[in-house]
Amino acid sequence: MGLKSNIYKILRIWNDIDAVRKGRVGKRISRRAAGKSAGKAIRKLLK
């Protein structure tokens, strides 16, 4: 793994903790799920 991917992982965890603190966990989970499903759909289209 490169430095860039490690930084992104750390930031993702940091943002998860921040969402818990601010009470925005549900919104963050729904956005991440939407992003994953959109990515899968785009991958299928481009195959």
C-alpha positions as CSV (number, residue, x, y, z in Angstrom):
1,M,0.0,0.0,0.0
2,G,1.1,3.5,-0.8
3,L,1.3,6.5,1.4
4,K,-1.7,8.0,-0.4
5,S,-4.0,5.1,0.3
6,N,-2.9,5.0,4.0
7,I,-3.7,8.7,4.3
8,Y,-7.2,8.2,2.8
9,K,-7.9,5.3,5.2
10,I,-6.9,7.5,8.2
11,L,-9.1,10.3,7.0
12,R,-12.1,8.0,6.5
13,I,-11.8,6.8,10.1
14,W,-11.3,10.4,11.3
15,N,-14.4,11.5,9.5
16,D,-16.4,8.6,10.9
17,I,-15.4,9.6,14.4
18,D,-16.3,13.2,13.6
19,A,-19.7,12.1,12.3
20,V,-20.4,10.3,15.6
21,R,-19.4,13.3,17.6
22,K,-21.8,15.6,15.6
23,G,-24.6,13.1,15.4
24,R,-24.6,12.7,11.7
25,V,-23.8,8.9,11.5
26,G,-27.0,8.0,9.6
27,K,-26.4,10.6,6.9
28,R,-22.8,9.4,6.5
29,I,-23.7,5.7,6.3
30,S,-26.4,6.4,3.7
31,R,-24.0,8.5,1.6
32,R,-21.3,5.8,1.7
33,A,-23.8,3.1,0.8
34,A,-25.1,5.2,-2.1
35,G,-21.5,5.8,-3.3
36,K,-20.7,2.1,-3.2
37,S,-23.8,1.1,-5.2
38,A,-23.2,3.9,-7.7
39,G,-19.6,2.7,-8.2
40,K,-20.8,-0.8,-8.8
41,A,-23.4,0.3,-11.3
42,I,-20.8,2.4,-13.2
43,R,-18.4,-0.6,-13.2
44,K,-21.1,-2.8,-14.7
45,L,-21.9,-0.2,-17.4
46,L,-18.2,0.2,-18.4
47,K,-17.4,-3.5,-18.6
